[in-house]
């Protein structure tokens, strides 16, 4: 039988979901104070981990979760987490730009969707490597060594992603969603809650991806116009301009080493990566 994740792993996953839906990320001062010291000082517990703490107390009082409940929680978290995590990283911009590039060249299924998604994932790991290294050093390794509790590890990982998203989010988009939520103004970037930052970040990434896509479209659009004009002048109106222009666009893309230019420009377009 395949071993299921223990109660602590399920707690960590549940805490990550709670972090993404929380009103605000934990500050550095809150992370520096252990939970026990904070309770002694009379500080109210953070709303972020109230549900997680209740789950931990229930698990501690009643023993390990049942097999059916572990499977249910794991399946629910695995359904939500991949989409949420991808929306918080560089994947969104990269995959859209690659899809627009394929349309600009005029290729329908080459490269195939699986290859584009795989390439976008590898580029995402490359761009997010500094952030992933920070998460590993500040949250994952101390938690694995039982040096910090799960809620502190989740907060530290969330702070790293929060900083990355803030560095790549437009101020106008951030203000838009803050006004819609009735929040703000914020004195520091750390005060921006995740429920405002996540849609603002996704909107900014969509806008940036389409701006890059327009620049990619322009040279190929010029080739299409030139080929269509030549065919019209020659009276070859029954010949598809797309079929004639496709080899010229491919030759142009290969001649300028297009893949290296696109990937290098995409990697350089991220701030704080």
C-alpha positions as CSV (number, residue, x, y, z in Angstrom):
1,X,0.0,0.0,0.0
2,X,1.3,3.5,-0.8
3,X,2.0,5.4,2.4
4,X,-0.3,8.4,2.8
5,X,1.0,11.7,4.1
6,X,1.0,12.1,7.8
7,X,-1.0,14.6,9.8
8,X,1.8,17.2,9.7
9,X,2.0,17.2,5.9
10,X,-1.7,17.6,5.7
11,X,-1.5,20.4,8.2
12,X,1.2,22.1,6.1
13,X,-0.9,21.9,2.9
14,X,-4.0,23.2,4.7
15,X,-2.0,26.1,6.1
16,X,-0.8,27.0,2.6
17,X,-4.4,27.2,1.4
18,X,-5.2,29.3,4.4
19,X,-2.3,31.6,3.6
20,X,-3.4,32.1,0.1
21,X,-6.9,33.1,1.2
22,X,-5.8,35.1,4.2
23,X,-6.5,38.8,4.6
24,X,-2.8,39.8,5.0
25,X,0.6,38.1,5.2
26,X,2.4,37.8,8.4
27,X,5.0,40.5,9.0
28,X,8.6,39.9,9.7
29,X,8.2,41.0,13.3
30,X,5.4,38.4,13.9
31,X,7.6,35.7,12.4
32,X,10.4,36.5,14.7
33,X,8.3,36.0,17.8
34,X,7.6,32.3,18.7
35,X,3.9,31.5,19.2
36,X,4.4,30.8,22.9
37,X,6.1,34.1,23.5
38,X,3.3,35.9,21.6
39,X,0.6,34.2,23.8
40,X,2.5,35.2,27.0
41,X,2.6,38.8,25.8
42,X,-1.2,38.8,25.5
43,X,-1.3,39.2,21.8
44,X,-4.3,37.8,20.0
45,X,-3.6,34.9,17.6
46,X,-3.5,35.6,13.9
47,X,-6.7,34.9,12.0
48,X,-4.6,33.2,9.4
49,X,-3.9,30.1,11.5
50,X,-7.1,29.9,13.6
51,X,-8.5,27.1,11.4
52,X,-5.1,25.4,11.2
53,X,-4.6,25.5,14.9
54,X,-8.1,24.0,15.4
55,X,-7.2,21.2,13.1
56,X,-4.0,20.5,14.9
57,X,-5.7,20.5,18.3
58,X,-8.4,18.1,17.0
59,X,-5.8,15.8,15.6
60,X,-3.7,15.9,18.8
61,X,-6.8,15.2,20.9
62,X,-8.3,12.4,18.8
63,X,-5.2,10.8,17.4
64,X,-4.3,10.4,13.7
65,X,-6.9,11.2,11.1
66,X,-8.7,8.3,9.6
67,X,-7.6,6.9,6.2
68,X,-10.7,8.1,4.4
69,X,-10.4,11.7,5.8
70,X,-6.7,11.8,4.9
71,X,-7.6,10.9,1.3
72,X,-10.4,13.4,1.2
73,X,-8.2,16.3,2.5
74,X,-5.3,15.3,0.2
75,X,-7.5,15.2,-2.9
76,X,-9.2,18.5,-2.1
77,X,-5.8,20.2,-1.6
78,X,-4.2,18.7,-4.7
79,X,-7.2,19.9,-6.8
80,X,-6.8,23.5,-5.7
81,X,-3.1,24.0,-5.1
82,X,-1.6,23.5,-8.6
83,X,-3.8,26.2,-10.2
84,X,-3.2,28.6,-7.3
85,X,0.5,28.1,-7.2
86,X,0.8,28.5,-11.0
87,X,-1.1,31.8,-10.8
88,X,1.4,33.1,-8.2
89,X,4.5,32.4,-10.3
90,X,6.1,33.4,-13.6
91,X,4.2,30.6,-15.4
92,X,1.3,32.8,-16.4
93,X,3.2,35.3,-18.5
94,X,5.5,32.7,-20.0
95,X,2.9,30.3,-21.3
96,X,0.8,33.1,-22.8
97,X,3.7,34.6,-24.6
98,X,4.7,31.2,-26.1
99,X,1.1,30.6,-27.2
100,X,1.0,34.1,-28.9
101,X,4.4,33.4,-30.6
102,X,3.1,30.2,-32.1
103,X,0.1,32.0,-33.5
104,X,2.2,34.9,-34.8
105,X,4.4,32.5,-36.8
106,X,1.3,30.8,-38.2
107,X,1.9,27.3,-36.8
108,X,-1.2,25.6,-35.4
109,X,0.1,22.6,-33.6
110,X,3.9,23.0,-33.7
111,X,5.2,23.1,-31.1
112,X,2.4,21.1,-29.5
113,X,0.6,22.2,-26.4
114,X,2.4,19.7,-24.2
115,X,5.8,21.0,-25.3
116,X,4.8,24.7,-24.7
117,X,3.5,23.9,-21.2
118,X,6.7,21.9,-20.4
119,X,8.9,24.7,-21.7
120,X,6.9,27.2,-19.7
121,X,7.3,25.1,-16.6
122,X,11.1,24.8,-17.0
123,X,11.4,28.6,-17.6
124,X,9.2,29.1,-14.5
125,X,11.6,27.1,-12.4
126,X,14.6,29.1,-13.9
127,X,13.0,32.4,-13.2
128,X,11.7,31.4,-9.7
129,X,15.0,29.8,-8.6
130,X,16.0,32.7,-6.3
131,X,12.6,32.7,-4.7
132,X,12.5,28.9,-4.4
133,X,16.0,28.9,-2.8
134,X,14.7,31.5,-0.2
135,X,11.7,29.3,0.5
136,X,13.9,26.3,1.0
137,X,16.3,28.1,3.3
138,X,13.9,30.1,5.3
139,X,10.9,27.7,5.6
140,X,11.3,24.2,4.3
141,X,14.6,23.2,5.8
142,X,13.9,24.6,9.3
143,X,10.4,23.0,9.3
144,X,11.9,19.6,8.1
145,X,14.4,19.9,11.0
146,X,11.6,20.6,13.5
147,X,13.2,24.0,14.2
148,X,10.0,25.9,13.5
149,X,6.3,25.0,13.5
150,X,4.3,24.5,10.4
151,X,2.5,27.8,10.6
152,X,5.7,29.8,10.8
153,X,7.1,27.9,7.8
154,X,4.0,28.6,5.8
155,X,4.2,32.3,6.7
156,X,7.8,32.6,5.6
157,X,7.1,30.8,2.3
158,X,4.1,33.1,1.8
159,X,6.3,36.2,2.4
160,X,8.7,35.2,-0.3
161,X,5.9,34.7,-2.9
162,X,4.3,37.9,-1.7
163,X,7.6,39.8,-2.4
164,X,7.9,38.3,-5.8
165,X,4.3,39.2,-6.8
166,X,4.6,42.7,-5.4
167,X,7.7,43.3,-7.5
168,X,5.9,42.3,-10.7
169,X,2.5,43.9,-10.1
170,X,1.5,47.2,-11.5
171,X,0.4,49.9,-9.1
172,X,-2.7,50.7,-11.1
173,X,-3.9,47.1,-10.9
174,X,-3.1,46.9,-7.2
175,X,-5.1,50.1,-6.6
176,X,-8.0,48.8,-8.6
177,X,-8.5,45.6,-6.6
178,X,-7.8,47.4,-3.3
179,X,-10.6,49.9,-4.1
180,X,-12.9,47.1,-5.1
181,X,-12.2,45.4,-1.7
182,X,-12.5,48.6,0.2
183,X,-9.0,48.4,1.5
184,X,-6.0,50.7,1.6
185,X,-4.1,52.8,1.2
186,X,-1.2,50.7,2.4
187,X,1.8,52.2,4.1
188,X,4.2,49.4,3.0
189,X,4.0,46.6,0.4
190,X,4.0,44.0,3.2
191,X,0.6,45.3,4.3
192,X,-1.1,44.3,1.0
193,X,-3.3,41.2,1.6
194,X,-3.0,38.2,-0.6
195,X,-6.7,38.4,-1.6
196,X,-5.9,41.8,-3.2
197,X,-2.4,41.0,-4.5
198,X,-3.3,37.7,-6.3
199,X,-5.9,39.1,-8.7
200,X,-3.8,42.2,-9.2
201,X,-0.7,40.1,-10.0
202,X,-2.7,37.9,-12.5
203,X,-4.1,41.0,-14.2
204,X,-0.7,42.6,-14.5
205,X,0.8,39.4,-15.9
206,X,-1.9,39.2,-18.5
207,X,-1.3,42.8,-19.6
208,X,2.4,42.3,-19.8
209,X,2.1,39.1,-21.7
210,X,-0.1,40.7,-24.3
211,X,2.2,43.7,-24.6
212,X,5.1,41.3,-25.4
213,X,2.9,39.4,-27.7
214,X,2.1,42.5,-29.8
215,X,5.8,43.2,-30.2
216,X,6.3,39.6,-31.4
217,X,3.4,39.8,-33.8
218,X,4.7,43.0,-35.6
219,X,7.5,41.5,-37.7
220,X,5.5,38.5,-38.8
221,X,2.5,40.7,-39.6
222,X,4.7,42.8,-41.9
223,X,5.8,39.6,-43.7
224,X,2.1,38.6,-44.1
225,X,1.2,42.0,-45.6
226,X,4.2,42.0,-48.0
227,X,3.4,38.5,-49.2
228,X,-0.3,39.3,-49.6
229,X,0.5,42.5,-51.6
230,X,2.9,40.6,-53.9
231,X,0.3,37.9,-54.6
232,X,-2.4,40.5,-55.3
233,X,0.0,42.3,-57.7
234,X,0.7,39.1,-59.6
235,X,-3.0,38.3,-59.8
236,X,-2.5,35.1,-57.7
237,X,-5.6,35.7,-55.6
238,X,-6.4,32.0,-55.3
239,X,-3.1,31.2,-53.6
240,X,-3.2,31.3,-49.8
241,X,-0.9,34.1,-48.5
242,X,-0.5,32.1,-45.2
243,X,1.1,29.1,-47.0
244,X,3.5,31.4,-48.9
245,X,4.4,33.6,-45.9
246,X,5.0,30.7,-43.5
247,X,8.5,29.6,-44.9
248,X,9.7,33.2,-44.8
249,X,8.5,33.7,-41.2
250,X,10.3,30.5,-40.2
251,X,13.5,31.5,-42.0
252,X,13.4,34.9,-40.3
253,X,12.8,33.4,-36.8
254,X,15.6,30.9,-37.3
255,X,18.0,33.5,-38.7
256,X,17.7,35.8,-35.7
257,X,17.9,32.9,-33.2
258,X,14.3,33.6,-32.2
259,X,14.0,31.1,-29.4
260,X,17.0,32.3,-27.6
261,X,15.9,35.9,-27.9
262,X,12.4,35.2,-26.7
263,X,13.5,33.1,-23.7
264,X,16.2,35.5,-22.7
265,X,13.8,38.5,-22.9
266,X,11.1,36.6,-20.9
267,X,13.6,35.8,-18.2
268,X,14.9,39.3,-18.0
269,X,11.4,40.8,-17.9
270,X,10.7,39.6,-14.4
271,X,11.7,41.7,-11.4
272,X,12.6,40.1,-8.1
273,X,12.9,36.7,-9.7
